[in-house]
Amino acid sequence: MTAALSTAGMTVPAVGEPAPDFELANQFGEPVRLSSFRGQNVVLVFYPFAFSGICTGELCEIRDNLSVFEDARATVLAVSVDSKFSLRAYAEKEGYGFDLLADFWPHGAVAEAYGVFDRESGMARRGTFIIDAAGTIRYVVVNPRGQARELAEYRDVLAGLEQA
């Protein structure tokens, strides 16, 4: 996608733009800053809620195919509006080996910066941003409520970044 998307009055950063920097606590309460990943690719995955059906299916697919991301020197960061305590229980239950980030307070601020916060329901939409090693957005997708994302799309975009 080359132009900024608009979702519910918010603008989704466009391909080619710098990724908005942020710092959030992971499931262990440790601070994670996006800009600290310069030099490697990042797959930033916003999802509505921990323990929900589609979200669990998507994150389990990432977990089961983590080598796809590792082979592309990509770090997966999954963001929801849940608290770090919920995210820790979720990560332990599902065996996630990547950071789950708590966009809990101010509620949804990072999701809003990426144009994927749904104010009516208080949750993040299913938005994915693939960010290159220089911190530039190279891929954006925001799926409608109830529609899972495709792992094959991530694989194709990451393969393209390896060749760049």
LUMVEXZA-230183 format. One record per residue (C-alpha): residue number from 0; x, y, z; residue in three letters. Coordinates in steps of 0.5 Angstrom, whole numbers. Layout:
<sites>
SITE;pos;X;Y;Z;code
SITE;NUM;X;Y;Z;ALA
...
</sites>
This chain:
<sites>
SITE;pos;X;Y;Z;code
SITE;0;0;0;0;MET
SITE;1;3;7;-2;THR
SITE;2;-2;12;1;ALA
SITE;3;-4;13;8;ALA
SITE;4;-11;9;10;LEU
SITE;5;-16;13;14;SER
SITE;6;-20;9;20;THR
SITE;7;-25;12;24;ALA
SITE;8;-22;19;23;GLY
SITE;9;-15;16;25;MET
SITE;10;-9;16;19;THR
SITE;11;-5;10;19;VAL
SITE;12;2;11;17;PRO
SITE;13;4;10;10;ALA
SITE;14;9;5;7;VAL
SITE;15;15;9;6;GLY
SITE;16;14;13;12;GLU
SITE;17;18;13;19;PRO
SITE;18;15;8;24;ALA
SITE;19;12;12;30;PRO
SITE;20;17;11;36;ASP
SITE;21;14;8;42;PHE
SITE;22;16;5;49;GLU
SITE;23;11;0;52;LEU
SITE;24;12;-6;57;ALA
SITE;25;12;-13;55;ASN
SITE;26;9;-19;59;GLN
SITE;27;15;-18;64;PHE
SITE;28;14;-11;65;GLY
SITE;29;21;-10;62;GLU
SITE;30;21;-3;57;PRO
SITE;31;21;-5;50;VAL
SITE;32;23;1;45;ARG
SITE;33;21;1;38;LEU
SITE;34;28;5;36;SER
SITE;35;32;0;40;SER
SITE;36;31;-5;34;PHE
SITE;37;34;-1;29;ARG
SITE;38;39;-5;24;GLY
SITE;39;34;-11;24;GLN
SITE;40;27;-12;21;ASN
SITE;41;21;-11;26;VAL
SITE;42;14;-14;25;VAL
SITE;43;9;-10;29;LEU
SITE;44;2;-14;30;VAL
SITE;45;-3;-10;33;PHE
SITE;46;-9;-15;36;TYR
SITE;47;-16;-14;40;PRO
SITE;48;-15;-18;46;PHE
SITE;49;-11;-23;49;ALA
SITE;50;-15;-30;50;PHE
SITE;51;-20;-28;44;SER
SITE;52;-21;-34;39;GLY
SITE;53;-18;-30;32;ILE
SITE;54;-12;-27;36;CYS
SITE;55;-10;-33;39;THR
SITE;56;-10;-37;32;GLY
SITE;57;-6;-31;29;GLU
SITE;58;-1;-31;34;LEU
SITE;59;0;-38;35;CYS
SITE;60;1;-39;27;GLU
SITE;61;7;-34;28;ILE
SITE;62;9;-38;34;ARG
SITE;63;9;-44;30;ASP
SITE;64;13;-41;24;ASN
SITE;65;17;-36;28;LEU
SITE;66;23;-39;24;SER
SITE;67;20;-35;18;VAL
SITE;68;21;-28;22;PHE
SITE;69;28;-30;25;GLU
SITE;70;31;-32;18;ASP
SITE;71;29;-25;15;ALA
SITE;72;32;-22;22;ARG
SITE;73;25;-20;24;ALA
SITE;74;23;-19;31;THR
SITE;75;16;-20;32;VAL
SITE;76;12;-15;37;LEU
SITE;77;5;-16;39;ALA
SITE;78;1;-10;42;VAL
SITE;79;-6;-10;45;SER
SITE;80;-9;-6;50;VAL
SITE;81;-9;-11;55;ASP
SITE;82;-5;-11;62;SER
SITE;83;2;-14;62;LYS
SITE;84;-1;-18;67;PHE
SITE;85;-6;-21;63;SER
SITE;86;-1;-21;57;LEU
SITE;87;4;-25;62;ARG
SITE;88;-1;-31;63;ALA
SITE;89;-3;-31;56;TYR
SITE;90;4;-32;53;ALA
SITE;91;5;-37;59;GLU
SITE;92;-1;-41;57;LYS
SITE;93;0;-41;49;GLU
SITE;94;8;-41;49;GLY
SITE;95;9;-35;46;TYR
SITE;96;17;-34;45;GLY
SITE;97;16;-26;43;PHE
SITE;98;14;-20;46;ASP
SITE;99;7;-18;48;LEU
SITE;100;7;-11;49;LEU
SITE;101;2;-8;54;ALA
SITE;102;-2;-1;50;ASP
SITE;103;-6;-1;57;PHE
SITE;104;-4;6;59;TRP
SITE;105;-5;11;57;PRO
SITE;106;-10;6;54;HIS
SITE;107;-9;5;46;GLY
SITE;108;-4;11;45;ALA
SITE;109;1;7;41;VAL
SITE;110;-5;4;37;ALA
SITE;111;-8;11;36;GLU
SITE;112;-1;13;34;ALA
SITE;113;-1;8;28;TYR
SITE;114;-9;9;27;GLY
SITE;115;-11;2;29;VAL
SITE;116;-15;4;36;PHE
SITE;117;-22;3;36;ASP
SITE;118;-25;8;41;ARG
SITE;119;-32;5;41;GLU
SITE;120;-30;-2;43;SER
SITE;121;-23;1;47;GLY
SITE;122;-19;-4;43;MET
SITE;123;-14;-4;37;ALA
SITE;124;-16;-7;30;ARG
SITE;125;-12;-12;27;ARG
SITE;126;-6;-8;24;GLY
SITE;127;0;-10;22;THR
SITE;128;6;-6;20;PHE
SITE;129;13;-9;17;ILE
SITE;130;18;-4;19;ILE
SITE;131;25;-5;16;ASP
SITE;132;32;-4;19;ALA
SITE;133;32;3;18;ALA
SITE;134;26;4;22;GLY
SITE;135;21;5;15;THR
SITE;136;15;2;14;ILE
SITE;137;15;-3;8;ARG
SITE;138;8;-6;9;TYR
SITE;139;1;-4;12;VAL
SITE;140;-5;-8;13;VAL
SITE;141;-11;-7;17;VAL
SITE;142;-16;-12;17;ASN
SITE;143;-24;-12;18;PRO
SITE;144;-26;-14;25;ARG
SITE;145;-27;-22;25;GLY
SITE;146;-22;-23;19;GLN
SITE;147;-15;-26;21;ALA
SITE;148;-9;-24;17;ARG
SITE;149;-5;-28;12;GLU
SITE;150;2;-31;14;LEU
SITE;151;4;-32;7;ALA
SITE;152;3;-24;6;GLU
SITE;153;9;-23;12;TYR
SITE;154;13;-28;9;ARG
SITE;155;13;-25;2;ASP
SITE;156;14;-18;4;VAL
SITE;157;20;-21;9;LEU
SITE;158;23;-24;3;ALA
SITE;159;23;-18;-1;GLY
SITE;160;26;-14;5;LEU
SITE;161;32;-19;5;GLU
SITE;162;33;-18;-2;GLN
SITE;163;33;-10;-1;ALA
</sites>
